[in-house]
Amino acid sequence: MTVPVLIWKNSRYAWPATVATLSAHILVMLSLLVAYRDVVAPDSLMAMTVRIVVWLIILALLHAAKK
């Protein structure tokens, strides 16, 4: 299943899947910043930043729903 489906179905795997997705986005962003800074378009970096912020919000909402 994909992460949104796990979240929608309130699966016990929703939290770990969300953390894994957020971690993957952060790792890709770091690799873009470190290894490909001069090659990557600024719009791509902005898009990755937006994705990371969205996943942080989703993680915060999942955390709030857990309580």
C-alpha positions as CSV (number, residue, x, y, z in Angstrom):
1,M,0.0,0.0,0.0
2,T,1.0,3.6,-0.5
3,V,1.5,6.0,2.4
4,P,-1.7,8.0,1.8
5,V,-3.7,4.7,1.8
6,L,-2.1,3.6,5.1
7,I,-2.9,7.0,6.6
8,W,-6.5,6.9,5.3
9,K,-7.1,3.4,6.7
10,N,-5.5,4.4,10.0
11,S,-3.1,1.6,9.7
12,R,-0.5,0.9,12.4
13,Y,2.1,1.3,9.6
14,A,1.1,4.9,8.8
15,W,3.5,6.4,11.3
16,P,6.6,4.4,10.2
17,A,5.7,4.9,6.5
18,T,5.4,8.6,7.0
19,V,8.7,8.8,8.8
20,A,10.4,6.8,6.1
21,T,8.9,9.0,3.4
22,L,10.0,12.2,5.1
23,S,13.4,10.7,5.7
24,A,13.8,9.8,2.1
25,H,12.8,13.4,1.0
26,I,15.3,14.9,3.4
27,L,18.1,12.6,2.2
28,V,17.4,13.5,-1.4
29,M,17.4,17.2,-0.5
30,L,20.7,16.9,1.3
31,S,22.3,15.0,-1.6
32,L,21.0,17.7,-4.0
33,L,22.4,20.4,-1.8
34,V,25.8,18.7,-1.3
35,A,26.6,16.9,-4.5
36,Y,24.6,18.7,-7.2
37,R,24.2,22.3,-5.9
38,D,25.5,23.9,-9.1
39,V,23.5,21.6,-11.4
40,V,20.0,21.5,-9.8
41,A,17.5,24.2,-10.7
42,P,16.3,26.5,-7.9
43,D,12.7,25.4,-8.7
44,S,13.6,21.8,-8.0
45,L,15.1,22.8,-4.6
46,M,11.9,24.8,-3.8
47,A,9.7,21.8,-4.8
48,M,11.7,19.5,-2.5
49,T,11.4,22.1,0.3
50,V,7.6,22.2,-0.2
51,R,7.4,18.4,-0.1
52,I,9.4,18.2,3.1
53,V,7.2,20.8,4.8
54,V,4.0,19.0,3.7
55,W,5.3,15.7,5.1
56,L,6.3,17.4,8.3
57,I,2.7,18.7,8.6
58,I,1.3,15.3,7.9
59,L,3.6,13.8,10.6
60,A,2.5,16.5,13.1
61,L,-1.2,15.7,12.3
62,L,-0.6,12.0,12.7
63,H,1.2,12.7,16.0
64,A,-1.7,14.8,17.2
65,A,-4.2,12.2,16.2
66,K,-2.3,9.6,18.2
67,K,-2.9,11.4,21.5
